[in-house]
Amino acid sequence: MAGRAAFPGSFNPLTVAHLTIADAARRHLDVTVVHLVLSEVTLGKEHHPDLPPVNERADRLERATRRHAWLEVVVTPHQLLADIADGYDAVVLGADKLAQVHDPRFYDGDPARRDAALARLPRMAVAPRPPHPVPPELRLAVPPWVAEVSATAVRAGRSEWAADPMRRSGLSD
């Protein structure tokens, strides 16, 4: 096992699904460490009213992940996945994020710029999230319940989906 994988997101808040995806990706991709990567300014959420400052989210992630030596928190100035993933051996994302990665509007509406960015990506592991399709070669095997969990629902009161550092997660250290 060697290498590093980037798992970008806003993690507002970190959920049990995020942890399950990170652990499955670590095993599937055979990497030593998974970085939960926070952008200083999250793409598509630049003016999101419910998004705490990046330093607050990074502090919460550090506390929630400290018992997992294979899981680290990184803050980046980059927004585009190709820039975030530069230097990593792999990248982890949900199917909803994969759809965003292919959307030309995030590349100033330029399909050629999008295609050049996609060509720079390392290998990917994509967690299913209906209705978004996932090519079979990118599909990450995770329990079906993972697709139902959302940070939005946690913020709305589904506290059982929040990652709780005091609760046994079942993940390996």
Residue, then its C-alpha position, 0 to 999 in steps of 0.5 A: m500500500a502506497g500513495r495518497a488520495a484526495f477526497p474534496g468536499s465542503f464537509n459541512p458537516l462530516t457525515v458517516a457516509h463521508l467516513t465510509i466512502a473514505d475508508a472504502a476508497r483507501r482500500h479500493l485504491d490501495v493508498t496509505v492516506v486519504h486527504l479530506v480536502l477543503s477549498e478555501v472557497t468551495l466551487g459552486k458554494e461561494h455565497h452559500p449562507d450555511l457554509p462556515p469559514v474554511n478554518e472552522r470546518a478544518d478544525r471540526l474535521e481534525r477533531a472528528t478524524r484524529r483517531h484514524a491515522w490514514l485520514e488527514v485534513v488539507v486546505t487548498p486555495h484550488q477550486l477545480l478538481a483537476d487542480i486539487a488532485d494535482g500531485y495525488d495518486a487518486v481522487v475520491l468523489g460522489a457521483d453528484k460531484l462527478a456530474q459537476v466535474h463534467d459541466p462546462r460552466f465550471y470551466d468558463g463554458d469552454p468544453a476544451r478547457r474542461d477536457a484538458a482539466l479532465a485529462r489531468l485527473p489521476r485515477m478516480a473512485v466514485a461513490p454512487r449517488p442516484p440519479h447520477p450515473v457512474p461508469p462501472e470502471l470508476r464505481l466505488a463499492v459502498p453500502p447502499w445506505v451511503a447514497e441516502v446520507s447528506a450533510t444537508a439532512v444532518r444540518a436539518g436534524r438527522s444527527e444520526w448521520a453526523a460523524d461523531p468522534m466519540r462513537r465507534s465508527g467501525l472503521s479501521d485505524 
